[in-house]
Amino acid sequence: MLYTITAFSDRGETLLDDTFDASSDAEARQEGIRRLKEADLEHRGARVTRSGQLIHFERAYLPRLVPTEKTS
């Protein structure tokens, strides 16, 4: 089966967008995590999908937003 792996920066930019074959969802999840580690993207927002079905999802750790000062 064909799977897609996508990883994102904290700003939503695509850092990795690739496809690969795996024989099962479990194998695809392990392969996706391995590819993320290999690309040093394991703590970024990422997902592995098959035909639109979510197989693995990792939430991005977004920086804390600090309000800007108002200027008059």
Beta strands, then each sheet from edge to edge (+ up, - down):
strand 1: 2-8
strand 2: 14-21
strand 3: 45-50
strand 4: 53-58
sheet 1: 2+ 1- 3+ 4-
end
